[in-house]
């Protein structure tokens, strides 16, 4: 899209794309027990690759091209045509991508034991690890925009609308509301920033098409959901729980105790 209709995929590039897509589809279709065994080798491989990049990048950079620590950490250079204030906001693009690694912990939460505690700590660990090792990653606006939309909606709905939400064993307590408000405000702000190009007068190859792509997908999804007769609004009733709630478990335990008491009385 950003090549001004001048990009043509080579056979080799398209072959690599197909190989990656098919191989990942086959791996993700494996049984859970096999995927569980693959997680550790993949985790180790990811850590090794991150370590190699962190070491190789400065080692392979000529000394005359390296910046001093004081320049890298203390200098502010506006290399864009935006005003300094908005250029500073654009500088958040790489950091906000690196802390998006907690999404992986969310996806595997249903495959781990004690998920109510382990998954939140996995999120905390992912953010800490990404903050240390993630600064060599690239920035892609579209997936991050999708993440922020998906995360901000349920967080806001938790406090804006009536619900029967009950905190789990991992909870921020009294800090939950202010932290959630800060998180949602920050994500809404960054959603706007993520839609801007690097320069105010971009060429086709420099244009940020996030708004068009994400907006088009959301328009298609909303149209399909509210489509007459066949749309999801006509038949989708929400996720069906397959684990009994705490209230159901309490009622079951109470019923078992009453049955045991009756059986004891009758036997006596």
C-alpha positions, 0 to 999 in steps of 0.5 A: 500500500505504501509503495505507490503501487510499485511493489511486486513480491518475488517468488522467493519472498512469496514462498517464504511467506507461504511457508511461514503461514502454513507452518504456523497454522500446522503448529497451532493446530497441534494438540495442547500437550504437544504445544505445551512441550514446544513452549519451553524450546521456543522460549529459550530460542527467543531469549537466545535470539534477543541476547544475540541481537543485543550483543551483536548490534553494538559489537558490529557498529563502528565506533565512529557511528556510536553515540555516547551514553549522555547523548543517547539518554539526555539529548532531544533531537527533533528530526521530523517536521512536527513541532517539538511537543508532538515529536516528543509524543511520536517518540513513544511509538517504540516504547509502547510497542515493546511493552505490548509483549504482555499480550502473549501471557494473556493468550496462554492463560487458559493453558497454565495452572493457577491462571488467576495468579500466574497470568497477572504475574506473567504480564508483569514479567513480560512488561519488565522483560520487554522494557529491558530487552525490547528496545531493539524491536521495530514499531508497527502501528496496526497491531498495536492499535488493535491491541489498544482498542481491545484492551481499553474497551473492557477496562473502561466498561468495567467502571462505566457500566453496571456489572457483577465484576469481582476482583480475583486473587491478584488485585490492585485494590484501591489503586484499581480505578486510578490505574485503569483511568490512567491506562485508558487515557494513555491508550486513547491518546496513543491511538490518535498518535499511532495514526499519524505519519512520521512527517506532516507532508508524507509521500506515498511510501511514508504515509501511515495507513493505520487509520484506513486499514483498522477503520476498514476492518472495524467497519466491515466487522460492525457491518457484518455483526449488525447485518439483518437476519444473518448478523451476529447481533441476531444469534450471538449470546456471548461466550458460554461458560464451561466452568461452574461459577463460585455461586453454583459451587456453593449451591452444590456444596450446600446441596451435598451437605443437606443430602449427606445430613438426610442420609445420615438421619435415615440410616440412624 
